[in-house]
Amino acid sequence: MNFEEFKAEIIRRAKGKYSGAFIGSLNDVIDYPSLMTVIKQEFRLLVKRQILDAPFIESHKTEFNAHGIFLNENVNNGFLLAENSPIVVARGNSIVIARDSSSVVARDGSSVEAWGSSSVEARESGTAHV
């Protein structure tokens, strides 16, 4: 899948679930770095509205990982979706969404939002929002 197809898929997934302003902002992006910046800015809502989900991130792992967005793995200063995962550790200033029975250890300045039956252990300035 090339960049234009990837961007079109994000737009397709967002239609009806997200504001027109967000979709309009995607029309201005011209490459992966600018697209991933927009995705990071809206990460929590994109996950909450299931525009970004585990199968989609997994199927485009190379593109997401290259820009600091991860699925079910330890992260340092990145964005992480933990879904049905064993224990993952977030360090630095990571942003984590944990859902569906995931376990996260948040360290340093990491922030975790836990949904469903997920568990969070916050250490060393890590924060949890349950």
C-alpha positions as CSV (number, residue, x, y, z in Angstrom):
1,M,0.0,0.0,0.0
2,N,1.5,3.3,-1.0
3,F,1.1,6.6,1.0
4,E,-1.9,7.9,-0.9
5,E,-3.8,4.5,-0.4
6,F,-2.8,4.5,3.3
7,K,-4.1,8.1,3.7
8,A,-7.3,7.2,1.8
9,E,-7.9,4.3,4.2
10,I,-7.5,6.5,7.3
11,I,-10.0,9.0,5.7
12,R,-12.4,6.2,4.8
13,R,-12.3,4.8,8.4
14,A,-12.8,8.3,9.9
15,K,-15.9,9.3,7.8
16,G,-18.9,9.3,10.0
17,K,-16.9,8.8,13.1
18,Y,-14.8,12.0,13.2
19,S,-15.3,15.7,12.5
20,G,-15.0,17.1,9.0
21,A,-12.3,19.4,10.2
22,F,-10.1,16.4,11.0
23,I,-10.7,14.8,7.6
24,G,-10.0,18.1,6.0
25,S,-6.7,18.3,7.8
26,L,-5.7,15.0,6.3
27,N,-6.2,16.4,2.8
28,D,-3.3,18.7,3.5
29,V,-0.7,16.1,4.4
30,I,1.7,15.1,1.7
31,D,3.9,12.4,3.4
32,Y,4.0,9.8,6.2
33,P,5.7,12.2,8.7
34,S,3.0,14.9,8.4
35,L,0.2,12.2,8.5
36,M,1.7,10.6,11.6
37,T,1.9,14.0,13.3
38,V,-1.8,14.5,12.8
39,I,-2.5,10.9,14.0
40,K,-0.4,11.5,17.2
41,Q,-2.2,14.8,17.9
42,E,-5.6,12.9,17.8
43,F,-4.4,9.5,19.0
44,R,-6.7,9.1,22.0
45,L,-9.8,9.9,20.0
46,L,-8.8,7.9,16.9
47,V,-8.4,4.8,19.1
48,K,-11.6,5.6,21.1
49,R,-13.6,5.9,17.8
50,Q,-11.9,2.8,16.4
51,I,-10.4,4.5,13.5
52,L,-7.1,3.1,14.8
53,D,-7.4,-0.4,16.1
54,A,-5.1,-3.4,16.7
55,P,-5.6,-5.1,13.3
56,F,-5.1,-1.8,11.4
57,I,-1.9,-0.9,13.3
58,E,-0.6,-4.5,13.0
59,S,-1.2,-4.5,9.2
60,H,0.8,-1.3,8.8
61,K,3.3,-1.9,11.6
62,T,6.3,-0.7,9.6
63,E,4.8,2.7,8.9
64,F,3.5,3.2,12.4
65,N,6.6,2.0,14.2
66,A,8.8,4.2,12.0
67,H,6.9,7.2,13.4
68,G,6.7,6.2,17.1
69,I,3.3,4.5,17.2
70,F,3.2,0.9,18.5
71,L,0.9,-2.0,19.3
72,N,1.4,-4.3,22.3
73,E,5.1,-3.7,22.9
74,N,7.3,-1.8,25.3
75,V,7.7,1.8,24.4
76,N,9.9,4.7,25.3
77,N,8.6,8.2,24.3
78,G,6.0,6.9,21.9
79,F,2.3,6.2,21.4
80,L,1.0,2.7,22.3
81,L,-2.2,0.8,21.9
82,A,-2.2,-2.1,24.3
83,E,-5.0,-4.4,23.4
84,N,-5.4,-7.9,24.9
85,S,-1.7,-7.7,25.7
86,P,0.4,-9.2,28.4
87,I,2.4,-6.7,30.4
88,V,3.9,-3.8,28.5
89,V,6.1,-1.1,29.9
90,A,5.8,2.5,28.9
91,R,8.7,4.9,29.7
92,G,9.6,8.4,29.0
93,N,6.7,10.6,28.0
94,S,4.7,7.9,26.3
95,I,0.9,8.0,25.7
96,V,-0.8,4.6,26.2
97,I,-4.3,3.5,25.6
98,A,-4.9,0.1,27.3
99,R,-8.1,-1.9,26.6
100,D,-9.5,-5.3,26.6
101,S,-7.6,-6.9,29.5
102,S,-4.2,-5.3,28.9
103,S,-1.6,-4.7,31.7
104,V,0.6,-1.6,31.6
105,V,3.4,-0.4,33.8
106,A,3.8,3.3,33.3
107,R,7.1,4.9,34.3
108,D,8.7,8.3,34.1
109,G,6.2,10.7,32.6
110,S,4.1,8.2,30.8
111,S,0.3,8.6,30.7
112,V,-2.1,5.6,30.5
113,E,-5.8,5.6,29.8
114,A,-7.3,2.2,30.7
115,W,-10.5,0.9,29.4
116,G,-12.4,-2.3,30.1
117,S,-10.7,-4.7,32.4
118,S,-7.2,-3.4,31.8
119,S,-4.8,-2.8,34.7
120,V,-2.2,-0.1,35.2
121,E,0.7,0.2,37.6
122,A,2.1,3.8,37.7
123,R,5.6,4.4,38.9
124,E,8.1,7.3,38.9
125,S,5.7,10.1,37.8
126,G,3.6,7.8,35.5
127,T,-0.1,8.5,35.6
128,A,-3.2,6.4,35.0
129,H,-6.6,7.5,33.9
130,V,-9.1,4.7,34.5
